[in-house]
Amino acid sequence: MSDPEPSASRTTDKTTFDDLPLSPHLRAGIREMGYAEPTPIQRGAIPEAVLGRDLIGTAQTGTGKTAAFLLPILERLMNHPRGRIHALVLTPTRELALQAEGFLRQLGRHTGLRGAAVYGGVGMPAQEEALRGRAEIIIATPGRLLDHMSRGYVDFRSLEILVLDEADRMLDMGFLPDVRRIMERLPKNRQTMLFSATMPPEVVRLARDFLHDPRLVHVPERTVAAVGVSHLAILAPTYQKTGILVRMLEDVTMSSVLVFVRTKRRADRLARDLERARVSVGVIHGDRSQNQRVRALEDFRDGRHRVLVATDIAARGVDVEAVTHVVNFDIPNEPETYVHRVGRTARAQRRGEAISLLAPEDSADFGHIEQFLDEKIPRTELPGWDYSAPPPPRPVGGRPGRGGPPPRREFRRGGRSGRPGPRGRGPPPRREATGGHTRSRADRW
């Protein structure tokens, strides 16, 4: 592969979807979704992709990359025969697969083209039916698609278009071997489009191996954070973060709030604390079943949950247009993760607010975020909050190493033979290490 050729399609900010090479059927779907003006990545990518050219699109999260590849796919396949797989989109998570399939259904509602999402965590029969010819466009995670391919009923002989969505994240999550195995079994004569927020060396090598003379459509990094997002840091000692968040939620303008935490256990604990404070809340993380994650997202999208608590991996694919606020309960270690998080608000040309709860130990990571954004984020205290309140006392009588004596061991009546009797007689059970002796104070609240 030679170096990507920059796209020649330089359009002004006045471009509308009517100015792009899209059929009336697609424009009708776009209007019904409420979109009026294409984003920069859409303005640059759609004209090139409709012509069937290989393409590399780089733009940050929340800039409209999904429609930038779905609209050209629908346009190119409008008059193709039904009942065969003509396009494949590979994406790293099941949430992103479901999100893209939902967009496809709305954008293509007047085209007659059918799409299906193929991902793990659910049964295979319905997906098998789609792969046997019920859908023309397949949106899949690599692992589950390979499971189907190993069974011999996936026919890609009619495939003309391949898209790698969120390519950098897909490779970060270890999918490169699976992606290569899939791509090597696809027709060589095809259009390949690669979309990514960043271009690490692994993505460049993948593009060099599988793309032919690609056009490059790059949205400059000056738009690294989603347009329309205002940033604020509220000072919050770690042990006070939950209380501060509950107080913040007394503001009725925070009507749809996405809260990011670092761990699955922290997500569950925070959700329970918010429920006790009578806040309607859902939670998604990697240990939740697919049905639980889908239900929580739907309840959040429909307004039945005011707050959704999520970890970063599970939150990929959280695409809710009306998110008013993103709260960083835990400050991310990587600036790119911050950008991804705040890109969940201010979508579809709306405005949104990103609030970070900033503890003293978060200062270094937050400074790196500000350097990445080239922006000084204002810091403030929560008005009326008592910052002088001491941390809660350590538990007494808790686990060893946690500031109290070891718990008393209770013995059931019984002999010493070790043989369980009718009342559970026998020696006391062996005590197992909890593995929690070295947890930090931050992990307890």
Phi, psi and omega in degrees: 000130174281170179300140181302139178273124179301144181295140179272353185276087178260110183247161181274169179293349180275359181298138174243171178296335177293339180275351182266154184285069181235145183287161176302329179298318179286322178298326178296316178296322179296315180298319181294335176277354176088013181269135181246316184240137177288152175281167180305318180292327177289319179298322182279323188275320189300312180300322180289318183291325179298331178282356177087013182279148170294148191210142170243119179247124178240123178196153184286167178302142177086012183255007174092028181294328183299311178293334181296333176254333180291319181297314176297324177300310181298319180297316184289330185262006187308317185254015179281154178297147180273166176086010176226153178277116181253339183217144179228130175244121176259133184218152192283334186229158180293327178297318178294323178297314179295321178299312181296322178295323176295317175299317181300317181298321181284314181294326185260019186297338180257010185257338185082356178281145184243143177236161177212143177261132182238115186205165182278173177090355178227173181295158184265338187303314181295322178293322177300318178300317179296318182289340178276003174131002180282345182226145177268338182235120181251131176243116194221152165274146188300315185298312181293323178298318178297325175302315179292317182298327180292343181270353168089004183252005179269120184247109180256017183295334180265005184291133180240339187226131174236135176235131169256108182264143182050051187300321181295319179290325178299320180283326175301326184273008173085021184271359186305313179300318179295318180298316180296319179299320179292312185296327180289345180257008178263159176303139180288328181272088184208166170268133179237127177239136182236124179241136187203149175283326179227170181235071176292166184305325181296322178292320178299316180295320178297316178297320181295325184281330192237353179252146180247117176046057186285150169273142179255124175243110188239126173268119187305153184289354175298338176261032184302322173259144185306135177295138179096359179263130171257143188246139180211141174245127176254123181297131186206102172307146187307317184287351179254000187299317181297314179298320179295319178297316179299317178296319179301323184288356171290344177284114185291343178288344175277075190268339180215100194241125176256120185249124180258132174234168188272329187233160179294318180295320177298322179298313180296317182295316181295320178298319178296319179297319179292323176298318178297333177273011177064037173258129178287120191218144170239166183217139174225133172201178190295340180270354177279145178292163179300318179297320178295320181292317180295317181296317180297319180293318179295320178295324177291316181296323183273358177089003177287332170251128177281330184235140172236121178263131187214151167270167186294316182298314182291335186280352177293121185104356173286097182240092181237114188298329189266016177298120182272327185220139167250128180245122173272089177296318171249132178286130181289155179283336185243133179302324180300325178294322176300315180299317179298316181299307186290342176290354177283346176248173182058040179267159179053044174066020173271176175250156180204172182230134176251119182242128179249130175273110194253109174270160181305322182287354179269357191300319183295312180298321181291325176298321177295323178297316180296321177297320181295319180280346187054047184209135175271116183273127182295144178247144180207161171267154177286120183303134176080001182272139181274096180282350181276352181299132182286161176294153179297152182293153175294148179298139177259137182076022182270209183289154177302143178084004182249018175096008180219172180289159178297150182295147176292140176267129180262135181251135173277151176297140179166170181275191183249011185287340183086356179269124181294132178260188182296340179248027177076029182293155181140177180290157178298149181297154177293140177277135181255145177296138181278337184074004185250013187294332187253015179297144182282165177301325181298334183283345185271342183243000000 
